[in-house]
Each structure stands twice: as C-alpha cells, then as structure tokens.
Amino acid sequence: MNPILNNNFRLVVDLEATCFENPKQPDLNEIIEIGIILCDADFNILYKWSSFVRPKVNKTLSGFCKKLTHITQEEIDTALEFVDVLQLFQREFETKYGIDTKALIWCSLKLS
C-alpha cells in the first residue's frame, strides 16, 4: 500500500544555518541548506531532496560555519533564496506525490 495515500509517512527535515564561533549580537542564524527525506512508517527512505539557500543578511559564511557544515561560499553564492527554494520543493513534491505541502506542519527548534 502506498504510504502517501494512507498518510502513513514521515518527512524528516534537516536544516543548516549560518553560524559563528563567537555569535554576533543579536545572534541571527539564517538557513543555508535544507535536506528532506520522506520515509514510510518503518523509516525506509522513499524520497530525498536537498538544496542550498542563499542567506540575505549573513551573505559571507564564516570560516567556522564552512568548517562545521562543509558548505562552500560558492554553493551559497549560486543558491536560490529561501522562498524560491521552498517553492521549488513544494512544486516537486506536489507533482511527485500529489500532496499539498501547505497542509503539512513546518516547525523550527533552536536548541542553544
């Protein structure tokens, strides 16, 4: 049975953000990469998607951030902005699976 049709699936989202060894004040982190995996109820991977995101404020990655994330300045410089990346994911996912992503729950959690 298709796990998408019976709502028996999980979207696992991983975000990378700008970061500094000595955070600026105020500490403003911007998303620079989004990774999404679609899994069935047993966490078998059904779909993978990822994209870099060009930040608006912290346009130059710190050395600390590049070392921590392994993301290069060139990858960020050629990336789309957040809204465009999100729309790209929505179009691809909705086309592939017929699910309106606006019905999905998006959340963010900062642990530090």
Accessible surface in RSA format (square Angstrom, percent):
REM  Atomic radii and reference values for relative SASA: ProtOr
REM  Chains: A
REM  Algorithm: Lee & Richards
REM  Probe-radius: 1.40
REM  Slices: 20
REM RES _ NUM      All-atoms   Total-Side   Main-Chain    Non-polar    All polar
REM                ABS   REL    ABS   REL    ABS   REL    ABS   REL    ABS   REL
RES MET A   1   198.94 103.0 116.83  77.3  82.11 195.5 120.08 102.1  78.85 104.5
RES ASN A   2    68.09  47.0  55.33  53.5  12.76  30.7  20.87  50.2  47.22  45.6
RES PRO A   3    27.21  19.8  26.22  23.9   0.99   3.6  27.21  22.5   0.00   0.0
RES ILE A   4     8.97   5.1   4.56   3.4   4.42  10.6   4.56   3.3   4.42  12.0
RES LEU A   5   142.81  79.5 112.92  80.8  29.89  75.1 116.08  81.5  26.73  71.9
RES ASN A   6    66.58  45.9  39.68  38.3  26.91  64.8  30.69  73.9  35.89  34.7
RES ASN A   7   121.21  83.6  99.71  96.4  21.50  51.8  23.95  57.6  97.26  94.0
RES ASN A   8    61.09  42.1  59.06  57.1   2.03   4.9   9.32  22.4  51.77  50.0
RES PHE A   9    28.52  14.3  16.56  10.3  11.96  31.1  16.56  10.0  11.96  34.2
RES ARG A  10   101.96  42.8  98.16  50.0   3.80   9.0  37.05  50.6  64.91  39.3
RES LEU A  11    44.12  24.6  15.59  11.2  28.53  71.7  15.59  10.9  28.53  76.8
RES VAL A  12    70.55  46.4  66.05  59.8   4.50  10.8  69.21  60.1   1.34   3.6
RES VAL A  13    61.60  40.5  31.03  28.1  30.56  73.6  31.03  27.0  30.56  82.9
RES ASP A  14    84.37  59.1  81.04  80.7   3.33   7.9  30.02  70.6  54.35  54.2
RES LEU A  15    69.51  38.7  46.22  33.1  23.29  58.5  46.23  32.5  23.28  62.6
RES GLU A  16    53.27  30.6  52.59  39.8   0.67   1.6   4.90   9.5  48.36  39.5
RES ALA A  17    34.17  31.4  25.79  39.8   8.38  19.1  25.79  36.3   8.38  22.2
RES THR A  18     2.41   1.7   2.13   2.2   0.27   0.7   2.13   2.9   0.27   0.4
RES CYS A  19    21.08  15.9  19.72  22.0   1.36   3.2  19.56  49.5   1.53   1.6
RES PHE A  20    34.40  17.2  24.07  14.9  10.32  26.9  24.13  14.6  10.27  29.4
RES GLU A  21   127.04  72.9 105.04  79.5  22.01  52.4  26.45  51.2 100.59  82.1
RES ASN A  22   127.11  87.7 111.82 108.1  15.29  36.8  33.49  80.6  93.63  90.5
RES PRO A  23    70.01  51.0  56.04  51.1  13.97  50.8  56.04  46.3  13.97  86.8
RES LYS A  24   111.59  54.4 103.69  63.6   7.90  18.8  74.82  67.3  36.77  39.2
RES GLN A  25   157.49  88.1 124.85  91.2  32.64  77.7  62.14 132.3  95.35  72.3
RES PRO A  26   118.16  86.1 109.39  99.7   8.77  31.9 113.55  93.7   4.61  28.6
RES ASP A  27    58.75  41.2  35.35  35.2  23.40  55.3  17.29  40.7  41.46  41.3
RES LEU A  28    81.82  45.6  79.18  56.6   2.64   6.6  80.13  56.3   1.69   4.5
RES ASN A  29    55.65  38.4  31.52  30.5  24.12  58.1  17.47  42.0  38.18  36.9
RES GLU A  30    26.81  15.4  22.46  17.0   4.35  10.3  19.02  36.8   7.79   6.4
RES ILE A  31    48.99  27.9  42.16  31.4   6.83  16.5  42.16  30.4   6.83  18.5
RES ILE A  32     0.00   0.0   0.00   0.0   0.00   0.0   0.00   0.0   0.00   0.0
RES GLU A  33    42.40  24.3  42.34  32.0   0.06   0.1   5.19  10.0  37.22  30.4
RES ILE A  34     6.34   3.6   6.34   4.7   0.00   0.0   6.34   4.6   0.00   0.0
RES GLY A  35    17.89  22.1   0.00   N/A  17.89  22.1  16.49  45.3   1.40   3.1
RES ILE A  36     2.19   1.2   0.97   0.7   1.22   2.9   1.05   0.8   1.14   3.1
RES ILE A  37    55.56  31.6  55.56  41.4   0.00   0.0  55.56  40.0   0.00   0.0
RES LEU A  38     0.00   0.0   0.00   0.0   0.00   0.0   0.00   0.0   0.00   0.0
RES CYS A  39     6.31   4.8   6.31   7.0   0.00   0.0   0.00   0.0   6.31   6.8
RES ASP A  40    27.54  19.3  27.54  27.4   0.00   0.0   8.11  19.1  19.43  19.4
RES ALA A  41    37.73  34.7  23.19  35.8  14.54  33.1  23.19  32.7  14.54  38.5
RES ASP A  42   116.58  81.7  92.40  92.0  24.18  57.2  22.07  52.0  94.50  94.3
RES PHE A  43   126.01  63.0 109.13  67.6  16.87  43.9 109.19  66.2  16.81  48.1
RES ASN A  44    83.12  57.3  78.56  75.9   4.56  11.0  21.98  52.9  61.13  59.1
RES ILE A  45    91.21  51.9  61.69  46.0  29.51  71.1  61.69  44.4  29.51  80.1
RES LEU A  46    72.24  40.2  43.05  30.8  29.19  73.4  48.63  34.2  23.60  63.5
RES TYR A  47    16.82   7.9   9.71   5.5   7.11  18.5  16.75  12.6   0.07   0.1
RES LYS A  48   143.39  70.0 119.69  73.4  23.69  56.4  63.71  57.3  79.67  84.9
RES TRP A  49    24.54   9.8  14.61   7.1   9.94  23.3  15.42   8.2   9.13  14.8
RES SER A  50    74.18  62.7  49.70  66.3  24.47  56.4  14.73  31.4  59.45  83.3
RES SER A  51    23.62  20.0  14.81  19.8   8.81  20.3  12.18  25.9  11.45  16.0
RES PHE A  52    60.36  30.2  56.71  35.1   3.64   9.5  56.71  34.4   3.64  10.4
RES VAL A  53     1.99   1.3   1.99   1.8   0.00   0.0   1.99   1.7   0.00   0.0
RES ARG A  54    87.02  36.5  84.82  43.2   2.21   5.3  21.59  29.5  65.43  39.7
RES PRO A  55     4.63   3.4   0.00   0.0   4.63  16.8   3.11   2.6   1.52   9.5
RES LYS A  56   132.58  64.7 121.21  74.4  11.37  27.1  67.56  60.8  65.02  69.3
RES VAL A  57    99.25  65.3  74.15  67.1  25.09  60.5  78.01  67.8  21.24  57.6
RES ASN A  58    10.60   7.3   5.71   5.5   4.89  11.8   5.82  14.0   4.78   4.6
RES LYS A  59   127.30  62.1 122.35  75.1   4.95  11.8  65.90  59.3  61.40  65.4
RES THR A  60   103.06  73.3  91.82  93.1  11.24  26.8  59.15  79.4  43.91  66.4
RES LEU A  61     5.68   3.2   0.05   0.0   5.63  14.1   1.26   0.9   4.42  11.9
RES SER A  62    26.79  22.6  14.94  19.9  11.85  27.3  25.58  54.5   1.21   1.7
RES GLY A  63    51.94  64.1   0.00   N/A  51.94  64.1  34.66  95.1  17.28  38.7
RES PHE A  64    78.67  39.4  66.54  41.2  12.13  31.6  72.01  43.7   6.65  19.0
RES CYS A  65     0.45   0.3   0.45   0.5   0.00   0.0   0.45   1.1   0.00   0.0
RES LYS A  66    80.59  39.3  75.69  46.4   4.90  11.7  31.96  28.8  48.63  51.8
RES LYS A  67   169.58  82.7 155.77  95.6  13.81  32.9 107.31  96.6  62.27  66.3
RES LEU A  68   111.61  62.2  88.51  63.3  23.10  58.1  94.09  66.1  17.52  47.1
RES THR A  69    22.60  16.1   1.91   1.9  20.69  49.3   6.78   9.1  15.82  23.9
RES HIS A  70   156.18  85.4 130.09  90.4  26.09  66.8  90.26  93.0  65.92  76.7
RES ILE A  71     4.76   2.7   3.42   2.5   1.34   3.2   3.58   2.6   1.18   3.2
RES THR A  72    59.35  42.2  58.02  58.8   1.33   3.2  56.79  76.3   2.56   3.9
RES GLN A  73    33.15  18.5  32.06  23.4   1.09   2.6  28.27  60.2   4.88   3.7
RES GLU A  74   119.91  68.8 117.58  89.0   2.33   5.5  65.28 126.3  54.63  44.6
RES GLU A  75    60.87  34.9  55.14  41.7   5.72  13.6  23.78  46.0  37.09  30.3
RES ILE A  76     0.46   0.3   0.46   0.3   0.00   0.0   0.46   0.3   0.00   0.0
RES ASP A  77    79.48  55.7  61.90  61.6  17.58  41.6  23.93  56.3  55.55  55.4
RES THR A  78   116.67  83.0  84.77  85.9  31.89  76.0  74.12  99.6  42.55  64.3
RES ALA A  79    10.32   9.5   0.70   1.1   9.62  21.9  10.09  14.2   0.22   0.6
RES LEU A  80    84.85  47.3  82.98  59.4   1.86   4.7  83.19  58.4   1.66   4.5
RES GLU A  81    55.60  31.9  55.23  41.8   0.37   0.9   7.09  13.7  48.51  39.6
RES PHE A  82    82.63  41.3  80.57  49.9   2.06   5.4  80.57  48.9   2.06   5.9
RES VAL A  83    91.44  60.2  90.23  81.7   1.21   2.9  90.98  79.1   0.46   1.2
RES ASP A  84    62.63  43.9  60.36  60.1   2.27   5.4   9.76  23.0  52.87  52.7
RES VAL A  85     0.09   0.1   0.09   0.1   0.00   0.0   0.09   0.1   0.00   0.0
RES LEU A  86    45.95  25.6  45.61  32.6   0.33   0.8  45.95  32.3   0.00   0.0
RES GLN A  87    81.20  45.4  80.49  58.8   0.71   1.7  17.92  38.2  63.27  48.0
RES LEU A  88    67.00  37.3  67.00  47.9   0.00   0.0  67.00  47.1   0.00   0.0
RES PHE A  89     0.94   0.5   0.94   0.6   0.00   0.0   0.94   0.6   0.00   0.0
RES GLN A  90    31.91  17.8  31.91  23.3   0.00   0.0   4.93  10.5  26.98  20.5
RES ARG A  91   142.50  59.8 138.81  70.8   3.68   8.8  75.64 103.4  66.85  40.5
RES GLU A  92    73.98  42.5  66.27  50.1   7.71  18.3  32.52  62.9  41.46  33.9
RES PHE A  93     0.00   0.0   0.00   0.0   0.00   0.0   0.00   0.0   0.00   0.0
RES GLU A  94    49.96  28.7  43.63  33.0   6.33  15.1  16.17  31.3  33.79  27.6
RES THR A  95   121.17  86.2  89.50  90.7  31.67  75.5  73.65  98.9  47.53  71.8
RES LYS A  96   122.98  60.0  90.29  55.4  32.69  77.8  43.59  39.2  79.40  84.6
RES TYR A  97    45.87  21.4  28.39  16.2  17.48  45.5  30.13  22.6  15.74  19.4
RES GLY A  98    68.37  84.3   0.00   N/A  68.37  84.3  34.00  93.3  34.37  77.0
RES ILE A  99    29.73  16.9  26.15  19.5   3.58   8.6  29.73  21.4   0.00   0.0
RES ASP A 100    78.38  54.9  68.46  68.1   9.92  23.4  34.78  81.9  43.60  43.5
RES THR A 101     0.04   0.0   0.00   0.0   0.04   0.1   0.00   0.0   0.04   0.1
RES LYS A 102   152.03  74.2 119.94  73.6  32.09  76.4  98.19  88.4  53.84  57.3
RES ALA A 103    84.28  77.5  47.40  73.1  36.88  83.9  58.95  83.0  25.32  67.1
RES LEU A 104    39.87  22.2  28.59  20.5  11.28  28.4  30.77  21.6   9.10  24.5
RES ILE A 105   163.91  93.3 132.88  99.0  31.02  74.8 136.45  98.3  27.46  74.5
RES TRP A 106   103.13  41.4  75.02  36.3  28.11  66.0  73.74  39.3  29.38  47.7
RES CYS A 107   114.91  86.9  80.53  89.8  34.38  80.8  36.35  92.1  78.56  84.7
RES SER A 108   100.43  84.9  65.49  87.4  34.94  80.5  41.98  89.4  58.44  81.9
RES LEU A 109   141.69  78.9 110.94  79.4  30.75  77.3 113.32  79.6  28.37  76.3
RES LYS A 110   118.90  58.0  91.28  56.0  27.62  65.8  78.89  71.0  40.01  42.6
RES LEU A 111   159.89  89.0 120.53  86.2  39.36  98.9 124.24  87.3  35.65  95.9
RES SER A 112   125.48 106.0  70.53  94.1  54.95 126.6  82.24 175.1  43.24  60.6
END  Absolute sums over single chains surface
CHAIN  1 A     7709.5       6167.2       1542.3       4484.1       3225.4
END  Absolute sums over all chains
TOTAL          7709.5       6167.2       1542.3       4484.1       3225.4
